[in-house]
Amino acid sequence: MTKGTEIRYRVRGGTPLQGTVFVQGAKNAALKMIAAALLTDKGRTVLRNVPPIEDVRRAVELAQVIGARVEFHEAERTLVVDASTLTSPVLPAEIARRFRGSVLFVPALLHRFGEAVIEGVGGCNLGSRNLDFHYRGFARLGATVDEGESVIRITARDGLRGAHLYLDTPSHTGTENLMMAASLAPGTTIIDNTAQEPEVLDMIAFLSKMGAEISGGGTGFITVHGVSELRAVEHTVMADRIDAGVFAMAAASAGGEINLVGANLDHLGVVRWKLEQMGVEFATNGAVLQVHREKPLRPINVITSPFPGFATDLQSPIMTLATMAEGASYIRETIFDGRYSLAAELNKMGAKVEIDNNVAIVHGPSVLRGTEVVAPDLRGGAALILAGLAAEGETVISPGYYIDRGHSAIDERLRALGADVTCEEHEAVVAA
């Protein structure tokens, strides 16, 4: 442990939100596309609407470390990738440990070098779900996986080849990673039980522009015919439905009426219906989504499930909303079992959340009071900002790094809606 600077967020609650905010580009599409851009060894890929968030910066850093030339023009939200110069198949621990998406770089490294070496796997600690299904998929495509204590080495000296793959759970990261690997593998690959998230469809659109032959997106059953090469293209990343969901819930939490530019109501899936059940009103006007809440919130039951079900990434924010609802809400997390650590932080603020047999029972309404709280992960951190918007007094949330992994300039965007949110640096003990 060493002393260093860390960021934290200060939120003073009690102000209804009003105004217009721009939804950022989708984190969960942009990260995959940066990795996919490394599949081609010619030309420059241009990605637009890329969110300037910590996870994207880590992905850029990782691509540069293995030899790609990457320029991220943050003010223009534009990323340019020239992968003709890759030099190393090793994803070093100091970056990979902080970035769970490191595994997304494996397909390009296998195709370009015949091997990939991951020195550490990181990101949010979300419980027992791990990355085995990625490695099993690579093995089915002909790779050899050697898993050491701190290093995973995947080799495909003779290249990958088409195969029939089955995903135990419809993971969107797994689906996209195996699509990337299969796109340059000779023969036909069938991936069964695939994810149907909008980001997967955006990824298929991007890979198809590059020359991949992929069909079946959105059906749960994807077929990939391997091609001999992919080309550099230009693509605009879709809007981030989780970012849109968090801002919609911010309006629900603080009250008021906001306009979300770029949000797609259909991309929220079941989240939309649950928010409407709680008393949140939506209206669409072209590419602008209006969100309004003035009446008291009603309790809900939520079970997370893959798209179009209730997104696990919005389970933490809706737990915050449930603390304000008049009655008991029941939330069951089925995807990441580490997501309930938020409950203890909400209880510090005066909420009544109990965990019983893997179900969170939220007794509302509670009067939330500002205090110092700890962000357990990215989505939990965003949920605590929402709690702060509704709380009496000042809420201080740290570490802010988690929130910045997934939401760009969340303080500036909330201030544009009239919220009192600031981001500041402070001295803290940080992991060496």
SVG drawing of the C-alpha trace seen along z (x, -y; Angstrom):
<svg xmlns="http://www.w3.org/2000/svg" viewBox="-48 -24 55 52">
<polyline fill="none" stroke="black" stroke-width="0.4" points="0.0,0.0 1.2,-3.5 0.0,-7.0 -1.3,-8.7 -4.1,-10.8 -7.5,-9.3 -10.6,-10.9 -14.0,-11.0 -17.4,-12.5 -19.3,-14.9 -23.1,-15.0 -25.5,-17.4 -29.0,-16.2 -32.5,-17.7 -32.6,-19.4 -35.0,-18.0 -33.2,-17.6 -34.1,-19.7 -32.5,-20.0 -30.8,-18.0 -27.9,-15.5 -26.0,-13.6 -25.8,-9.8 -22.2,-8.6 -21.1,-5.9 -21.5,-2.4 -18.6,-1.2 -19.5,2.5 -19.4,2.0 -16.4,-0.4 -14.0,1.9 -14.8,4.9 -14.3,2.8 -10.9,1.6 -9.9,5.2 -11.5,6.2 -9.5,3.4 -6.4,5.3 -7.5,8.2 -6.5,6.4 -2.9,5.7 -3.6,3.1 -5.1,-0.4 -6.5,-2.6 -9.8,-1.9 -11.8,-5.0 -14.3,-4.7 -16.6,-7.5 -18.7,-8.2 -16.1,-6.5 -16.7,-7.4 -13.7,-9.0 -13.8,-6.6 -11.1,-4.8 -11.8,-1.4 -11.3,-2.8 -8.1,-4.5 -6.8,-1.1 -7.8,0.6 -5.9,-2.0 -2.9,-1.6 -3.0,2.1 -3.2,1.9 -0.2,-0.5 1.9,1.8 1.5,4.6 2.6,2.3 -0.6,0.8 -0.6,-2.9 -3.6,-4.4 -4.8,-8.0 -7.7,-8.9 -9.0,-12.3 -11.1,-12.6 -12.8,-16.0 -14.0,-14.6 -14.8,-11.2 -12.9,-9.7 -10.4,-6.8 -8.0,-5.9 -6.3,-2.5 -3.4,-1.4 -2.7,2.3 -0.2,2.9 2.7,2.7 1.8,5.2 5.0,6.4 4.2,8.5 1.6,11.2 2.1,10.4 -0.6,8.5 1.4,7.2 0.1,7.6 0.3,3.9 -2.5,3.1 -4.3,6.4 -4.8,6.6 -6.8,3.4 -8.8,4.2 -11.0,7.2 -11.5,6.7 -7.9,7.9 -9.3,11.3 -10.9,9.5 -7.4,9.0 -6.8,12.8 -8.4,13.4 -6.3,10.8 -3.1,12.0 -3.9,15.7 -4.4,14.7 -1.4,12.3 1.2,14.2 -0.2,17.7 -0.2,17.1 -1.5,14.8 -0.1,14.4 -2.3,12.7 -0.2,11.9 -3.1,10.9 -6.9,10.5 -8.7,7.7 -11.7,5.3 -14.5,5.3 -14.7,8.0 -18.1,9.4 -18.1,12.7 -17.5,16.2 -18.2,15.7 -14.9,16.2 -13.6,16.3 -13.4,20.1 -16.0,20.1 -13.8,17.8 -10.9,20.2 -13.0,23.3 -14.3,21.7 -10.8,20.9 -9.8,24.6 -12.8,25.8 -11.5,23.6 -8.2,25.4 -6.1,23.4 -4.2,24.9 -4.8,23.1 -2.2,23.4 -3.4,21.7 -0.7,20.9 -1.2,19.2 -0.6,15.7 -0.2,16.3 -2.5,17.7 -0.9,18.8 -3.1,19.6 -1.4,21.0 -2.7,21.8 0.5,22.4 -1.4,24.0 -4.2,21.4 -7.8,21.7 -10.5,23.6 -14.3,23.5 -16.2,25.5 -19.5,25.9 -19.5,23.9 -22.0,23.8 -22.2,21.1 -23.4,22.3 -24.7,18.8 -25.4,16.2 -22.5,13.9 -22.2,10.9 -18.4,10.7 -18.1,14.4 -20.3,14.2 -18.3,11.2 -14.9,12.7 -15.7,16.0 -17.2,14.2 -13.9,12.3 -11.9,15.5 -14.1,17.4 -14.2,14.5 -10.7,15.4 -10.9,19.2 -11.2,21.3 -14.5,23.2 -17.8,22.6 -18.3,21.8 -21.7,22.1 -22.1,20.5 -25.2,21.7 -26.9,19.9 -25.4,16.5 -26.2,13.1 -28.7,10.9 -27.7,7.5 -27.8,4.5 -24.0,4.2 -23.6,7.7 -25.6,6.5 -23.5,3.4 -20.4,5.6 -21.7,7.8 -22.4,4.7 -18.8,3.5 -17.2,6.9 -19.4,7.3 -18.2,3.9 -14.7,5.2 -15.6,8.2 -16.6,10.9 -19.5,13.2 -21.8,13.4 -25.5,14.3 -28.0,14.9 -27.5,11.9 -30.3,11.5 -31.6,15.1 -29.4,16.8 -27.7,18.9 -24.9,17.3 -23.1,18.7 -19.7,17.4 -18.0,18.3 -14.3,17.7 -12.7,15.3 -9.1,14.9 -8.7,11.2 -10.5,8.3 -10.1,4.6 -10.0,1.3 -13.3,-0.6 -15.1,-3.6 -17.9,-3.0 -20.0,-5.0 -20.5,-3.3 -24.1,-3.0 -25.3,-4.9 -24.7,-3.4 -28.0,-1.9 -26.5,-1.5 -25.4,-5.2 -28.9,-6.1 -30.5,-3.9 -28.4,-5.5 -29.5,-9.0 -33.1,-8.0 -32.8,-6.6 -31.1,-9.9 -34.3,-11.7 -36.4,-9.2 -34.2,-9.5 -34.1,-13.3 -37.4,-14.0 -37.9,-16.4 -37.8,-16.0 -34.8,-15.5 -34.1,-14.9 -31.6,-12.2 -30.1,-12.8 -29.2,-9.5 -31.1,-7.1 -33.0,-4.3 -36.0,-3.1 -36.0,0.3 -32.4,0.9 -33.5,0.7 -35.5,3.9 -37.3,4.9 -35.7,2.0 -38.2,-0.3 -41.2,1.6 -39.9,1.8 -39.2,-1.9 -42.7,-2.6 -44.2,-0.3 -42.3,-2.4 -44.0,-5.6 -41.3,-6.9 -42.8,-8.3 -41.1,-8.1 -41.8,-9.9 -39.8,-9.6 -39.2,-12.4 -36.9,-11.2 -33.5,-10.4 -34.4,-12.2 -35.9,-10.4 -37.8,-12.4 -37.8,-11.1 -40.2,-12.5 -41.0,-11.6 -43.1,-13.6 -45.3,-11.1 -44.0,-8.9 -42.2,-5.7 -43.9,-2.3 -42.0,0.9 -41.0,3.5 -39.7,7.1 -36.6,7.5 -34.8,10.6 -31.7,9.9 -31.3,11.8 -29.6,11.5 -31.1,9.0 -34.0,8.3 -34.3,9.1 -33.3,6.7 -29.7,5.7 -27.4,6.8 -25.5,3.5 -28.7,1.6 -29.5,3.8 -27.4,1.6 -29.1,-1.7 -32.6,-0.3 -31.7,0.9 -31.1,-2.7 -34.5,-3.7 -36.2,-0.9 -35.1,-2.5 -37.4,-5.5 -40.4,-3.4 -43.4,-3.0 -43.3,0.7 -41.0,3.7 -39.1,4.4 -37.5,7.8 -34.3,7.9 -32.7,11.2 -29.3,11.1 -28.7,14.2 -25.6,13.1 -23.0,11.5 -23.2,12.7 -20.9,9.9 -23.4,7.2 -25.1,7.0 -22.1,5.3 -24.0,2.0 -26.6,2.9 -24.3,2.2 -23.4,-1.3 -27.0,-2.2 -27.8,-1.1 -25.1,-3.5 -27.3,-6.3 -30.4,-5.1 -31.8,-2.6 -33.2,0.8 -31.8,3.4 -31.5,7.0 -30.0,10.0 -31.9,13.2 -31.1,16.4 -29.5,14.3 -32.5,12.0 -32.2,8.3 -35.3,7.1 -35.5,3.3 -38.0,1.8 -39.0,-1.7 -39.5,-4.5 -36.3,-5.5 -35.1,-9.0 -31.5,-8.8 -28.9,-11.0 -25.6,-12.0 -22.4,-10.4 -19.1,-8.9 -19.6,-5.7 -17.4,-3.3 -18.1,-2.5 -17.9,1.4 -17.6,1.4 -18.5,-0.6 -22.3,-0.2 -22.4,-0.4 -20.6,-3.7 -23.1,-5.1 -25.9,-3.9 -24.4,-5.8 -24.4,-9.0 -28.1,-8.4 -28.6,-7.9 -26.7,-11.1 -29.0,-13.0 -32.0,-12.0 -30.3,-12.3 -30.4,-15.1 -27.0,-16.7 -23.7,-15.7 -22.7,-12.3 -19.0,-11.6 -18.3,-8.6 -14.8,-7.0 -13.0,-5.7 -14.3,-7.6 -12.1,-5.6 -14.7,-2.8 -17.3,-5.3 -15.0,-6.8 -14.4,-3.3 -17.8,-3.4 -19.3,-6.9 -17.6,-9.9 -17.8,-13.2 -20.8,-12.1 -20.3,-15.1 -20.4,-17.6 -23.4,-16.0 -25.3,-16.0 -24.4,-19.6 -25.9,-20.5 -29.2,-19.1 -28.9,-21.3 -27.5,-18.7 -24.8,-19.6 -22.1,-17.1 -18.3,-17.7 -15.3,-15.5 -12.1,-16.1 -8.7,-14.7 -7.6,-13.8 -4.8,-12.0 -5.5,-8.4 -3.9,-5.0 -3.9,-3.1 -2.8,0.4 0.8,0.4"/>
</svg>
